[in-house]
Amino acid sequence: MAMELTPRSETDLDPVEALIHEFSRLPGVGNKTAARLTYHILNGRTELARSLSDALIDAATRINLCETCFNFTDLKICRICRSSSRTKDSICIIESPSDILSIENSHAYNGNYHVLHGVISPLDGKGPEDLKITELLDRLQKNSEIEEVIIALNPSVEGEATSLFLNQLIKPLNVRTTRLAYGLPAGGHLEFSDQLTVKQALDNRREWQS
């Protein structure tokens, strides 16, 4: 009679296997990449491991959300929102903080941001109340300087549905609403787009057509 093998639990893993397992939990990191990262760190011995650990702990303990745009920051108000060199008449709505870096690298936008921290996705149990939508509307109602809202969500099914929902909410506020042109490929993500693609999408943004 063949014996059934019981899968090893996380507590049974040796330190190397445990580190590979933790890296593999990160988005976009498979087992092979996790193993390469693990062995690279181990080859650097304690110095690299210690600096990586310190940086992770420092970020986890000091980083919070900007009280204005909800970007990650170590301040109450992030450096972008505090900057006097940025225009105050536009807000670019994005899905996650990582999208800010993609847009900033394009050098095509000098306004402010609003991070939703997700999109409406019923299958994932995420509704409008789970996003920073109420805060966005409150921000628009209180700030008369804002003349344009750029909806820059990823062109996924959920991103499109969320964009339509936002447009309907913003329209009564008499604020110009634009969206990124389709220089971004369908199903693509800002985080993985090159600088030229993001720049073209921003330069060719258009009025929202209901």
C-alpha positions as a Python dict, from the first residue, in 0.01 Angstrom:
ca = {
    (1, 'M'): (0, 0, 0),
    (2, 'A'): (148, 336, -108),
    (3, 'M'): (210, 589, 165),
    (4, 'E'): (64, 938, 127),
    (5, 'L'): (318, 1216, 172),
    (6, 'T'): (204, 1506, 388),
    (7, 'P'): (311, 1847, 252),
    (8, 'R'): (561, 2021, 476),
    (9, 'S'): (426, 2316, 669),
    (10, 'E'): (599, 2653, 675),
    (11, 'T'): (729, 2578, 1023),
    (12, 'D'): (911, 2269, 888),
    (13, 'L'): (1115, 2469, 636),
    (14, 'D'): (1484, 2533, 696),
    (15, 'P'): (1600, 2900, 690),
    (16, 'V'): (1689, 2895, 318),
    (17, 'E'): (1357, 2738, 217),
    (18, 'A'): (1170, 2976, 445),
    (19, 'L'): (1332, 3280, 282),
    (20, 'I'): (1256, 3146, -68),
    (21, 'H'): (897, 3090, 42),
    (22, 'E'): (862, 3449, 170),
    (23, 'F'): (1007, 3600, -148),
    (24, 'S'): (773, 3386, -361),
    (25, 'R'): (474, 3547, -187),
    (26, 'L'): (560, 3881, -349),
    (27, 'P'): (365, 3973, -664),
    (28, 'G'): (542, 3875, -985),
    (29, 'V'): (805, 3667, -803),
    (30, 'G'): (805, 3296, -890),
    (31, 'N'): (1000, 3022, -719),
    (32, 'K'): (1304, 3057, -947),
    (33, 'T'): (1330, 3433, -893),
    (34, 'A'): (1273, 3384, -520),
    (35, 'A'): (1557, 3134, -511),
    (36, 'R'): (1791, 3368, -700),
    (37, 'L'): (1714, 3653, -461),
    (38, 'T'): (1768, 3427, -162),
    (39, 'Y'): (2107, 3299, -276),
    (40, 'H'): (2218, 3650, -376),
    (41, 'I'): (2143, 3774, -26),
    (42, 'L'): (2311, 3475, 135),
    (43, 'N'): (2620, 3525, -78),
    (44, 'G'): (2639, 3879, 57),
    (45, 'R'): (2631, 3731, 404),
    (46, 'T'): (2525, 3944, 701),
    (47, 'E'): (2592, 4292, 561),
    (48, 'L'): (2337, 4275, 277),
    (49, 'A'): (2088, 4081, 488),
    (50, 'R'): (2112, 4336, 769),
    (51, 'S'): (2077, 4641, 541),
    (52, 'L'): (1776, 4484, 366),
    (53, 'S'): (1615, 4397, 697),
    (54, 'D'): (1675, 4748, 836),
    (55, 'A'): (1527, 4910, 525),
    (56, 'L'): (1216, 4690, 538),
    (57, 'I'): (1158, 4755, 908),
    (58, 'D'): (1219, 5129, 863),
    (59, 'A'): (967, 5149, 579),
    (60, 'A'): (708, 4940, 761),
    (61, 'T'): (726, 5152, 1077),
    (62, 'R'): (765, 5503, 929),
    (63, 'I'): (558, 5500, 611),
    (64, 'N'): (190, 5602, 624),
    (65, 'L'): (-61, 5756, 386),
    (66, 'C'): (-52, 6122, 289),
    (67, 'E'): (-353, 6296, 443),
    (68, 'T'): (-423, 6474, 114),
    (69, 'C'): (-356, 6236, -176),
    (70, 'F'): (-303, 5902, 7),
    (71, 'N'): (36, 5834, -146),
    (72, 'F'): (292, 5655, 70),
    (73, 'T'): (500, 5902, 271),
    (74, 'D'): (693, 5944, 593),
    (75, 'L'): (525, 6282, 648),
    (76, 'K'): (167, 6389, 720),
    (77, 'I'): (151, 6558, 381),
    (78, 'C'): (369, 6407, 109),
    (79, 'R'): (639, 6601, -73),
    (80, 'I'): (437, 6622, -395),
    (81, 'C'): (137, 6778, -222),
    (82, 'R'): (366, 7016, -30),
    (83, 'S'): (562, 7126, -337),
    (84, 'S'): (515, 7492, -434),
    (85, 'S'): (648, 7421, -786),
    (86, 'R'): (356, 7198, -884),
    (87, 'T'): (35, 7331, -1039),
    (88, 'K'): (-270, 7313, -814),
    (89, 'D'): (-541, 7316, -1079),
    (90, 'S'): (-543, 6944, -1167),
    (91, 'I'): (-566, 6608, -993),
    (92, 'C'): (-461, 6280, -1154),
    (93, 'I'): (-655, 5983, -1015),
    (94, 'I'): (-453, 5662, -1001),
    (95, 'E'): (-502, 5312, -868),
    (96, 'S'): (-189, 5265, -655),
    (97, 'P'): (112, 5462, -529),
    (98, 'S'): (341, 5279, -773),
    (99, 'D'): (158, 5450, -1062),
    (100, 'I'): (289, 5789, -944),
    (101, 'L'): (645, 5689, -1027),
    (102, 'S'): (545, 5586, -1381),
    (103, 'I'): (376, 5920, -1445),
    (104, 'E'): (654, 6124, -1282),
    (105, 'N'): (913, 5949, -1500),
    (106, 'S'): (726, 6062, -1811),
    (107, 'H'): (792, 6430, -1718),
    (108, 'A'): (457, 6513, -1881),
    (109, 'Y'): (257, 6604, -1572),
    (110, 'N'): (320, 6858, -1297),
    (111, 'G'): (-6, 6857, -1103),
    (112, 'N'): (-121, 6665, -798),
    (113, 'Y'): (-248, 6311, -746),
    (114, 'H'): (-520, 6114, -571),
    (115, 'V'): (-457, 5746, -498),
    (116, 'L'): (-768, 5527, -480),
    (117, 'H'): (-582, 5220, -347),
    (118, 'G'): (-760, 4982, -579),
    (119, 'V'): (-1052, 4965, -820),
    (120, 'I'): (-1408, 4846, -788),
    (121, 'S'): (-1396, 4466, -812),
    (122, 'P'): (-1701, 4272, -685),
    (123, 'L'): (-1522, 3939, -741),
    (124, 'D'): (-1253, 4051, -497),
    (125, 'G'): (-1511, 4192, -255),
    (126, 'K'): (-1399, 4549, -321),
    (127, 'G'): (-1668, 4815, -358),
    (128, 'P'): (-1664, 5197, -381),
    (129, 'E'): (-1666, 5223, -4),
    (130, 'D'): (-1331, 5041, 10),
    (131, 'L'): (-1158, 5304, -206),
    (132, 'K'): (-1061, 5666, -139),
    (133, 'I'): (-1359, 5795, -341),
    (134, 'T'): (-1538, 5982, -62),
    (135, 'E'): (-1213, 6160, 16),
    (136, 'L'): (-1173, 6252, -352),
    (137, 'L'): (-1520, 6408, -374),
    (138, 'D'): (-1462, 6597, -49),
    (139, 'R'): (-1133, 6726, -186),
    (140, 'L'): (-1296, 6846, -509),
    (141, 'Q'): (-1581, 7018, -326),
    (142, 'K'): (-1350, 7203, -88),
    (143, 'N'): (-1085, 7311, -340),
    (144, 'S'): (-1205, 7565, -594),
    (145, 'E'): (-859, 7576, -759),
    (146, 'I'): (-909, 7235, -920),
    (147, 'E'): (-1016, 7275, -1282),
    (148, 'E'): (-936, 6932, -1424),
    (149, 'V'): (-951, 6574, -1302),
    (150, 'I'): (-748, 6322, -1504),
    (151, 'I'): (-872, 5966, -1461),
    (152, 'A'): (-562, 5751, -1512),
    (153, 'L'): (-672, 5405, -1406),
    (154, 'N'): (-536, 5093, -1571),
    (155, 'P'): (-738, 4985, -1879),
    (156, 'S'): (-865, 4662, -1726),
    (157, 'V'): (-1234, 4568, -1702),
    (158, 'E'): (-1235, 4678, -1337),
    (159, 'G'): (-1042, 4994, -1418),
    (160, 'E'): (-1288, 5091, -1691),
    (161, 'A'): (-1588, 5028, -1466),
    (162, 'T'): (-1433, 5238, -1190),
    (163, 'S'): (-1352, 5517, -1438),
    (164, 'L'): (-1714, 5530, -1555),
    (165, 'F'): (-1834, 5535, -1195),
    (166, 'L'): (-1599, 5822, -1107),
    (167, 'N'): (-1699, 6023, -1413),
    (168, 'Q'): (-2065, 6008, -1311),
    (169, 'L'): (-1980, 6126, -959),
    (170, 'I'): (-1755, 6411, -1073),
    (171, 'K'): (-1976, 6544, -1353),
    (172, 'P'): (-2219, 6735, -1121),
    (173, 'L'): (-1924, 6920, -967),
    (174, 'N'): (-1859, 7112, -1292),
    (175, 'V'): (-1497, 7004, -1308),
    (176, 'R'): (-1340, 6916, -1642),
    (177, 'T'): (-1285, 6540, -1658),
    (178, 'T'): (-1033, 6381, -1891),
    (179, 'R'): (-888, 6035, -1924),
    (180, 'L'): (-562, 5896, -2058),
    (181, 'A'): (-556, 5832, -2431),
    (182, 'Y'): (-527, 5472, -2538),
    (183, 'G'): (-154, 5494, -2583),
    (184, 'L'): (-155, 5242, -2300),
    (185, 'P'): (-221, 4889, -2426),
    (186, 'A'): (-549, 4723, -2327),
    (187, 'G'): (-489, 4516, -2017),
    (188, 'G'): (-159, 4694, -1954),
    (189, 'H'): (-49, 4862, -1632),
    (190, 'L'): (111, 5200, -1572),
    (191, 'E'): (367, 5041, -1344),
    (192, 'F'): (512, 4835, -1631),
    (193, 'S'): (477, 5093, -1912),
    (194, 'D'): (778, 5271, -2060),
    (195, 'Q'): (822, 5647, -2021),
    (196, 'L'): (734, 5732, -2382),
    (197, 'T'): (407, 5536, -2370),
    (198, 'V'): (300, 5711, -2050),
    (199, 'K'): (401, 6052, -2190),
    (200, 'Q'): (200, 5996, -2511),
    (201, 'A'): (-103, 5883, -2311),
    (202, 'L'): (-88, 6198, -2100),
    (203, 'D'): (-24, 6432, -2393),
    (204, 'N'): (-316, 6283, -2590),
    (205, 'R'): (-571, 6273, -2309),
    (206, 'R'): (-921, 6374, -2419),
    (207, 'E'): (-1250, 6497, -2285),
    (208, 'W'): (-1466, 6232, -2129),
    (209, 'Q'): (-1744, 6126, -2365),
    (210, 'S'): (-2045, 5991, -2174),
}
